[in-house]
Each structure stands twice: as C-alpha cells, then as structure tokens.
Amino acid sequence: MKRLFAAIKVYPDVNLIKIYNSLKSALRDEKINWVNENNIHITLKFFGETPEDKIGEICGIFDKVAARHQPFDLNLENAGIFGSRYDPRVIWFGMAQSESVEKLAKDVLHSLKTIGFEPDGQNFKPHLTVGRIKQISDKKYFQQTIDTFKTSFIQDVPVTDFKLFESILRPQGPVYHVVETFNLGE
C-alpha cells in the first residue's frame, strides 16, 4: 500500500515565498502546522492508502487524461480559510477562476471512476493548502491577518503537467515522492 495523491506541483516564486513568510511571521504565536514551501501543490485527487497493483491502472488513466488537455496558466491571487471564522481549519492560497484547471480535475475524477475510484463528496475547489490550524488563541487578529491577503496577487503558474505523488508521513512533516509525471497535450 502506498499513500497517493494526484496534484499540480507549484514551484513557489519570490512573491509567493514573501507572502507565505509574512503570514507565518504574523501568525507565529498561533498553533499552525505550516506546509513546507517545497510541498505546495494543487490537489486533483487524494487516493490515500492505495494497493500498489492499482498504480499501473491509475497511470494509464492519467496518460489518457493528460493527452486530452493543453498546457495553461493559473493566477494565484488570494488567501483564505476553510472552516468558519470561529473554527478555522486550513489556510489556503486561491486562484482566479480557471476553466482549464476545473476541466482537468473533472476529467481526472470522472476517468478514475472507470477503475473504481469514486469522486470525493465535496465540490472541487482549487487551492494550495499552506497551513493546517491546530489552535487559534486570538481569532480577531487571525482573521484580520488573513483579510490582509484576501486580494493579494501571489503568483502566475504555468501548468504543463500534473503528477502522481506518494506521501510518506514523518513526524517532522510529509515527504512527497513523484511516482510519475503526466505531460499535458502529449
């Protein structure tokens, strides 16, 4: 069994790192598990523990999906939270609406149904998780800090591929290994 997910890898530029570090610094007194900046990505499908004999089938599906989509650009442009103002769970960076990423995600999820992987119950909301919240002591200050970045330009991301990752959980944080890369338009 391998813990797998499919994602678009984001290679942070100077501006994304600046905003990420500003958030971390401003919220340093809160209990937040920050995602390592080298692990930032847009999840298309989280598989979880997956039998290794399914990896070949998944890769076959992804080869076909990638061939049906052309490279595109994403504009990362805001920050927000999942959860409520009173019980925030995740800090994320969002993006301008992109028909291309939504079509890719829909194709990934629909195509995986043919080999027994049902879509998650939630609607696809493309985002980059940057922090997982354990506890917030000053919720008003926390919300004010997040609101500061609500309309910030973060980064343009050229998307030429997506990847199947293995996630290995370690006490100091997960380590991601690329299982396979799927080039768009090929």
N, C-alpha and C positions, 0 to 999 in steps of 0.2 A: 504494500500500500504506500502511495505517495500522496502528500497533501498538495493539491494542484489548484492553479487558477490561471485564467487567460486574461491578458491585460495589454494595454498600450503603455509602453515604457516612456516616461517623461524624463528627459535629461535636463535638470534644472539649469537655468541661465543665471546671470548675476542678479537680475531683478527679482526672480523667484526666491533666490537664497536670501536676498536683503529683506524681503517681506516675511519670509519664514523665520529668519533670525530675529526680526523685530517683534513678531508675535511671541516667540519663545522667551525673549528677554522681558517683554511686558507682562507675561503670564508666568514668570519663573517661580512665583510663590504658590502657584496652584499645582495640584496633583494631576499632571497630564503626561501620558506616555507619548512622546513625540516620535513620529515616523522618521527613520534615518533618511536624510535628504536623497541618498542614493537609491532608496527603495520606493520613491514616489512613482505612482502609476495610476492609470485609469482602469479599473477592473471591468472586464466584459462579462466574465463568468467565473464564479468561485465554485470549484468542484468539491473541495475538502478532501478527505481521505478517499483515494481512488485506486482500485486494483490496477496493478502495473500492466496487466494484459489488455486494459482498455486504452492505454496511451496511444497505441498504433491507430486504433479507430478514431480517436479524438484528432490526431494529427492528420489523418486522411480527410476528415470533415473540414478541418481548418485550412488545408491546402485548397480545397474547392471554394470555401468562403473567401479566402484572400484573393483568389483569381477573379472573383466577381466584383471586386471593389478597387477603385483607383486611389492613389495617394491623395491626401487632403491636409488642410491646415486647421488647427484648433486655436482659439484665442482664449487663454486663461485670463479671467478678468474680475473675479470677486472672491470673497471669503464668506463663510457662513458656518452654521452648526446644524447637526441633526440632533433631534430631541427638542425639548422646549426650552424657553428662556429659564425656566425654573429647574429643569433637569437636563442640561445639555450632555450629549454623549460623545459627539465627534466634531472636530474642527476640520473643515474642508476648504479647498480652493475649487471654484467652479469655473464655468466657461460660457462663452456666448453660445446660443443655440446653434447646433450643428446637425443638419440633416444627415451629413455623411457619417458621423460617429453613431447617430441613432440607427441608421440603416445597417451599419456594420454590426452593432450589438444585437439588433433584431435578427439578422441573418445568423449570427453565431448561436443565439438561443434557439431559434427555430430549427436550425440544422442539427443541433445536438439532440433534439427530441427523437430523431430517427435512430439514435443508438442508445436511447433510454435515459437521457439526462433531461429532466423536466426543468422548465424555467423557474426561477425563484418567484415567490408570490408578490414581490414588490415590482413597481414600475422601474425601468432603467433610468437612473439619474446620474449622468456622467459627472464625475468629480474626482479629486485627488484627496484622499484622507491624509491629513498632516498631523493630527493629534487625536489620541483617544483619551477622553476625560475620565479620571478616576474620582476626583472631588474638586469642587469649586467652593472656596470659602467666601469670596466677595463677588457675588453674582452680578451686581450692578457694574462694578469695574470690569468684570469679564465681558459683559455684553457691550459696554462702551468700547472696549478694545477691539472686539470683533467688528463692531459697527464702523470703526475707523477704516477697515479694509474692505468694506462691503462693495465699493465701486472701484477698487484699485485695478489697474491693468497689471497683470502678473507676468505673462509670457506668451509668445506665439510658439506653437508646437507643430512642426511638420510631422505628419504621420505617414510613414512609408511601410510600416509593418505592424504586426502585433505578435505577442509571444505567449507560449505556454511555459509557465513557471512552476517549479517545485518550491514550496515554502517549508523550510526546516526551522522548527521552533527551538529557540535557545533562550536561556534566562536573560541575556543581555539584549534580546530582540531577535526577530526572524531573519534568516539568511535566505535569499532568493537565488535559485539557480535556473538559468534558462534551459528548458528541455528542448525547445525548438522554436525557431523564428519563421513567421509566415509573411512573406513579402506581398504587399498589395499589388494587384494588377498582373501577377505572374501565374 
